[in-house]
Amino acid sequence: MPKIKSQKLKIKKGDKVRVIAGEHKGDEGEVLEIQRLKNRAIVEGVNVAKKHAKPTNESAGGIRDINNPIHLSNLMLIDPKSGEPTRVGRREEDGKLVRFAKKSGETIK
């Protein structure tokens, strides 16, 4: 199987993001998981669907809420300083490449 080269992503697990397009526009949440090959992210409390589960020996059945993935192009990182959506850049600080918010210039994590 050929090796698939994936691009460097601007959003990581644990980031606070805002949905900028689609049905859930304006919603905010924390990134729970990144699906690199599909360019999608699962955001807490956004794009929630109901899943019907049959009872098993381990768990009772019922209706559960699951978070569906959203395409990364529909997400923007929240600026840690102003709380507004911002683009993400990269710069070198102390020999390490770090992400920063383009609006405020604040380093992200």
mmCIF file of the C-alpha atoms, coordinates in Angstrom:
data_MODEL
# 
_entry.id   MODEL 
# 
loop_
_atom_site.group_PDB 
_atom_site.id 
_atom_site.type_symbol 
_atom_site.label_atom_id 
_atom_site.label_alt_id 
_atom_site.label_comp_id 
_atom_site.label_asym_id 
_atom_site.label_entity_id 
_atom_site.label_seq_id 
_atom_site.pdbx_PDB_ins_code 
_atom_site.Cartn_x 
_atom_site.Cartn_y 
_atom_site.Cartn_z 
_atom_site.occupancy 
_atom_site.B_iso_or_equiv 
_atom_site.pdbx_formal_charge 
_atom_site.auth_seq_id 
_atom_site.auth_comp_id 
_atom_site.auth_asym_id 
_atom_site.auth_atom_id 
_atom_site.pdbx_PDB_model_num 
ATOM 1   C CA . MET A 1 1   ? 0.000   0.000  0.000  1.00 0.00 ? 1   MET A CA 1 
ATOM 2   C CA . PRO A 1 2   ? 1.469   3.409  -0.928 1.00 0.00 ? 2   PRO A CA 1 
ATOM 3   C CA . LYS A 1 3   ? 2.255   5.845  1.845  1.00 0.00 ? 3   LYS A CA 1 
ATOM 4   C CA . ILE A 1 4   ? -0.231  8.727  1.938  1.00 0.00 ? 4   ILE A CA 1 
ATOM 5   C CA . LYS A 1 5   ? 1.335   12.109 2.611  1.00 0.00 ? 5   LYS A CA 1 
ATOM 6   C CA . SER A 1 6   ? -0.956  14.256 4.740  1.00 0.00 ? 6   SER A CA 1 
ATOM 7   C CA . GLN A 1 7   ? -0.727  17.998 5.102  1.00 0.00 ? 7   GLN A CA 1 
ATOM 8   C CA . LYS A 1 8   ? 0.144   19.890 8.292  1.00 0.00 ? 8   LYS A CA 1 
ATOM 9   C CA . LEU A 1 9   ? -3.108  20.693 10.096 1.00 0.00 ? 9   LEU A CA 1 
ATOM 10  C CA . LYS A 1 10  ? -3.822  24.011 11.800 1.00 0.00 ? 10  LYS A CA 1 
ATOM 11  C CA . ILE A 1 11  ? -6.289  22.530 14.318 1.00 0.00 ? 11  ILE A CA 1 
ATOM 12  C CA . LYS A 1 12  ? -5.315  19.988 16.966 1.00 0.00 ? 12  LYS A CA 1 
ATOM 13  C CA . LYS A 1 13  ? -7.087  17.867 19.569 1.00 0.00 ? 13  LYS A CA 1 
ATOM 14  C CA . GLY A 1 14  ? -8.040  19.993 22.580 1.00 0.00 ? 14  GLY A CA 1 
ATOM 15  C CA . ASP A 1 15  ? -8.352  23.285 20.643 1.00 0.00 ? 15  ASP A CA 1 
ATOM 16  C CA . LYS A 1 16  ? -11.411 25.491 21.106 1.00 0.00 ? 16  LYS A CA 1 
ATOM 17  C CA . VAL A 1 17  ? -13.009 26.110 17.702 1.00 0.00 ? 17  VAL A CA 1 
ATOM 18  C CA . ARG A 1 18  ? -16.027 27.841 16.154 1.00 0.00 ? 18  ARG A CA 1 
ATOM 19  C CA . VAL A 1 19  ? -18.043 26.509 13.217 1.00 0.00 ? 19  VAL A CA 1 
ATOM 20  C CA . ILE A 1 20  ? -17.989 29.148 10.450 1.00 0.00 ? 20  ILE A CA 1 
ATOM 21  C CA . ALA A 1 21  ? -20.172 27.479 7.805  1.00 0.00 ? 21  ALA A CA 1 
ATOM 22  C CA . GLY A 1 22  ? -23.002 25.002 7.485  1.00 0.00 ? 22  GLY A CA 1 
ATOM 23  C CA . GLU A 1 23  ? -25.987 24.007 9.588  1.00 0.00 ? 23  GLU A CA 1 
ATOM 24  C CA . HIS A 1 24  ? -24.147 24.523 12.897 1.00 0.00 ? 24  HIS A CA 1 
ATOM 25  C CA . LYS A 1 25  ? -22.647 27.925 12.038 1.00 0.00 ? 25  LYS A CA 1 
ATOM 26  C CA . GLY A 1 26  ? -21.742 29.907 15.177 1.00 0.00 ? 26  GLY A CA 1 
ATOM 27  C CA . ASP A 1 27  ? -21.505 26.897 17.498 1.00 0.00 ? 27  ASP A CA 1 
ATOM 28  C CA . GLU A 1 28  ? -18.347 26.487 19.585 1.00 0.00 ? 28  GLU A CA 1 
ATOM 29  C CA . GLY A 1 29  ? -16.732 23.494 21.208 1.00 0.00 ? 29  GLY A CA 1 
ATOM 30  C CA . GLU A 1 30  ? -13.545 21.612 21.962 1.00 0.00 ? 30  GLU A CA 1 
ATOM 31  C CA . VAL A 1 31  ? -11.979 19.280 19.400 1.00 0.00 ? 31  VAL A CA 1 
ATOM 32  C CA . LEU A 1 32  ? -12.229 15.697 20.679 1.00 0.00 ? 32  LEU A CA 1 
ATOM 33  C CA . GLU A 1 33  ? -10.627 13.910 17.728 1.00 0.00 ? 33  GLU A CA 1 
ATOM 34  C CA . ILE A 1 34  ? -8.967  14.660 14.377 1.00 0.00 ? 34  ILE A CA 1 
ATOM 35  C CA . GLN A 1 35  ? -9.412  12.369 11.363 1.00 0.00 ? 35  GLN A CA 1 
ATOM 36  C CA . ARG A 1 36  ? -6.317  13.291 9.324  1.00 0.00 ? 36  ARG A CA 1 
ATOM 37  C CA . LEU A 1 37  ? -7.006  11.239 6.204  1.00 0.00 ? 37  LEU A CA 1 
ATOM 38  C CA . LYS A 1 38  ? -10.565 12.558 5.864  1.00 0.00 ? 38  LYS A CA 1 
ATOM 39  C CA . ASN A 1 39  ? -9.717  16.175 6.890  1.00 0.00 ? 39  ASN A CA 1 
ATOM 40  C CA . ARG A 1 40  ? -12.442 16.104 9.518  1.00 0.00 ? 40  ARG A CA 1 
ATOM 41  C CA . ALA A 1 41  ? -12.727 16.777 13.248 1.00 0.00 ? 41  ALA A CA 1 
ATOM 42  C CA . ILE A 1 42  ? -15.162 15.707 15.932 1.00 0.00 ? 42  ILE A CA 1 
ATOM 43  C CA . VAL A 1 43  ? -16.194 18.721 18.018 1.00 0.00 ? 43  VAL A CA 1 
ATOM 44  C CA . GLU A 1 44  ? -17.878 18.361 21.407 1.00 0.00 ? 44  GLU A CA 1 
ATOM 45  C CA . GLY A 1 45  ? -21.570 19.323 21.317 1.00 0.00 ? 45  GLY A CA 1 
ATOM 46  C CA . VAL A 1 46  ? -21.625 20.148 17.584 1.00 0.00 ? 46  VAL A CA 1 
ATOM 47  C CA . ASN A 1 47  ? -23.276 18.054 14.836 1.00 0.00 ? 47  ASN A CA 1 
ATOM 48  C CA . VAL A 1 48  ? -24.872 15.699 17.381 1.00 0.00 ? 48  VAL A CA 1 
ATOM 49  C CA . ALA A 1 49  ? -27.037 12.796 16.158 1.00 0.00 ? 49  ALA A CA 1 
ATOM 50  C CA . LYS A 1 50  ? -29.129 10.160 17.898 1.00 0.00 ? 50  LYS A CA 1 
ATOM 51  C CA . LYS A 1 51  ? -27.962 6.544  17.718 1.00 0.00 ? 51  LYS A CA 1 
ATOM 52  C CA . HIS A 1 52  ? -30.230 3.660  18.657 1.00 0.00 ? 52  HIS A CA 1 
ATOM 53  C CA . ALA A 1 53  ? -28.341 0.864  20.426 1.00 0.00 ? 53  ALA A CA 1 
ATOM 54  C CA . LYS A 1 54  ? -29.543 -2.659 21.123 1.00 0.00 ? 54  LYS A CA 1 
ATOM 55  C CA . PRO A 1 55  ? -29.062 -3.987 24.633 1.00 0.00 ? 55  PRO A CA 1 
ATOM 56  C CA . THR A 1 56  ? -26.054 -6.283 25.108 1.00 0.00 ? 56  THR A CA 1 
ATOM 57  C CA . ASN A 1 57  ? -24.555 -8.162 28.051 1.00 0.00 ? 57  ASN A CA 1 
ATOM 58  C CA . GLU A 1 58  ? -22.223 -5.212 28.748 1.00 0.00 ? 58  GLU A CA 1 
ATOM 59  C CA . SER A 1 59  ? -24.633 -2.299 28.391 1.00 0.00 ? 59  SER A CA 1 
ATOM 60  C CA . ALA A 1 60  ? -28.293 -1.440 28.396 1.00 0.00 ? 60  ALA A CA 1 
ATOM 61  C CA . GLY A 1 61  ? -29.812 -0.385 25.099 1.00 0.00 ? 61  GLY A CA 1 
ATOM 62  C CA . GLY A 1 62  ? -31.350 2.986  24.377 1.00 0.00 ? 62  GLY A CA 1 
ATOM 63  C CA . ILE A 1 63  ? -30.907 6.163  22.427 1.00 0.00 ? 63  ILE A CA 1 
ATOM 64  C CA . ARG A 1 64  ? -27.460 7.746  22.653 1.00 0.00 ? 64  ARG A CA 1 
ATOM 65  C CA . ASP A 1 65  ? -26.089 11.050 21.416 1.00 0.00 ? 65  ASP A CA 1 
ATOM 66  C CA . ILE A 1 66  ? -23.017 10.783 19.180 1.00 0.00 ? 66  ILE A CA 1 
ATOM 67  C CA . ASN A 1 67  ? -20.849 13.581 17.764 1.00 0.00 ? 67  ASN A CA 1 
ATOM 68  C CA . ASN A 1 68  ? -20.470 13.402 13.983 1.00 0.00 ? 68  ASN A CA 1 
ATOM 69  C CA . PRO A 1 69  ? -17.354 14.764 12.252 1.00 0.00 ? 69  PRO A CA 1 
ATOM 70  C CA . ILE A 1 70  ? -17.195 18.202 10.591 1.00 0.00 ? 70  ILE A CA 1 
ATOM 71  C CA . HIS A 1 71  ? -14.847 19.149 7.742  1.00 0.00 ? 71  HIS A CA 1 
ATOM 72  C CA . LEU A 1 72  ? -11.828 21.191 8.877  1.00 0.00 ? 72  LEU A CA 1 
ATOM 73  C CA . SER A 1 73  ? -12.582 23.935 6.341  1.00 0.00 ? 73  SER A CA 1 
ATOM 74  C CA . ASN A 1 74  ? -15.745 24.746 8.323  1.00 0.00 ? 74  ASN A CA 1 
ATOM 75  C CA . LEU A 1 75  ? -13.829 25.301 11.586 1.00 0.00 ? 75  LEU A CA 1 
ATOM 76  C CA . MET A 1 76  ? -11.772 28.237 12.857 1.00 0.00 ? 76  MET A CA 1 
ATOM 77  C CA . LEU A 1 77  ? -9.602  28.358 15.939 1.00 0.00 ? 77  LEU A CA 1 
ATOM 78  C CA . ILE A 1 78  ? -10.691 30.680 18.762 1.00 0.00 ? 78  ILE A CA 1 
ATOM 79  C CA . ASP A 1 79  ? -8.116  33.396 19.580 1.00 0.00 ? 79  ASP A CA 1 
ATOM 80  C CA . PRO A 1 80  ? -6.985  32.874 23.225 1.00 0.00 ? 80  PRO A CA 1 
ATOM 81  C CA . LYS A 1 81  ? -6.757  36.650 23.780 1.00 0.00 ? 81  LYS A CA 1 
ATOM 82  C CA . SER A 1 82  ? -9.959  38.048 22.225 1.00 0.00 ? 82  SER A CA 1 
ATOM 83  C CA . GLY A 1 83  ? -12.214 34.978 21.985 1.00 0.00 ? 83  GLY A CA 1 
ATOM 84  C CA . GLU A 1 84  ? -12.869 35.636 18.274 1.00 0.00 ? 84  GLU A CA 1 
ATOM 85  C CA . PRO A 1 85  ? -12.150 33.222 15.401 1.00 0.00 ? 85  PRO A CA 1 
ATOM 86  C CA . THR A 1 86  ? -8.690  33.655 13.900 1.00 0.00 ? 86  THR A CA 1 
ATOM 87  C CA . ARG A 1 87  ? -6.419  32.191 11.270 1.00 0.00 ? 87  ARG A CA 1 
ATOM 88  C CA . VAL A 1 88  ? -3.391  30.225 12.427 1.00 0.00 ? 88  VAL A CA 1 
ATOM 89  C CA . GLY A 1 89  ? 0.256   30.840 11.542 1.00 0.00 ? 89  GLY A CA 1 
ATOM 90  C CA . ARG A 1 90  ? 3.537   29.160 12.441 1.00 0.00 ? 90  ARG A CA 1 
ATOM 91  C CA . ARG A 1 91  ? 6.733   30.758 13.677 1.00 0.00 ? 91  ARG A CA 1 
ATOM 92  C CA . GLU A 1 92  ? 9.924   29.662 15.368 1.00 0.00 ? 92  GLU A CA 1 
ATOM 93  C CA . GLU A 1 93  ? 10.397  30.452 19.066 1.00 0.00 ? 93  GLU A CA 1 
ATOM 94  C CA . ASP A 1 94  ? 13.434  29.163 20.968 1.00 0.00 ? 94  ASP A CA 1 
ATOM 95  C CA . GLY A 1 95  ? 14.235  26.739 18.154 1.00 0.00 ? 95  GLY A CA 1 
ATOM 96  C CA . LYS A 1 96  ? 10.726  25.224 18.152 1.00 0.00 ? 96  LYS A CA 1 
ATOM 97  C CA . LEU A 1 97  ? 7.949   25.751 15.618 1.00 0.00 ? 97  LEU A CA 1 
ATOM 98  C CA . VAL A 1 98  ? 4.826   27.046 17.418 1.00 0.00 ? 98  VAL A CA 1 
ATOM 99  C CA . ARG A 1 99  ? 1.342   28.034 16.290 1.00 0.00 ? 99  ARG A CA 1 
ATOM 100 C CA . PHE A 1 100 ? 0.113   31.595 16.791 1.00 0.00 ? 100 PHE A CA 1 
ATOM 101 C CA . ALA A 1 101 ? -3.156  33.488 16.307 1.00 0.00 ? 101 ALA A CA 1 
ATOM 102 C CA . LYS A 1 102 ? -2.897  35.860 13.345 1.00 0.00 ? 102 LYS A CA 1 
ATOM 103 C CA . LYS A 1 103 ? -5.329  38.406 14.888 1.00 0.00 ? 103 LYS A CA 1 
ATOM 104 C CA . SER A 1 104 ? -3.534  39.000 18.173 1.00 0.00 ? 104 SER A CA 1 
ATOM 105 C CA . GLY A 1 105 ? -0.128  37.411 17.588 1.00 0.00 ? 105 GLY A CA 1 
ATOM 106 C CA . GLU A 1 106 ? -0.659  35.340 20.751 1.00 0.00 ? 106 GLU A CA 1 
ATOM 107 C CA . THR A 1 107 ? 1.075   31.937 20.885 1.00 0.00 ? 107 THR A CA 1 
ATOM 108 C CA . ILE A 1 108 ? -1.373  29.019 21.044 1.00 0.00 ? 108 ILE A CA 1 
ATOM 109 C CA . LYS A 1 109 ? -0.585  26.656 23.940 1.00 0.00 ? 109 LYS A CA 1 
# 
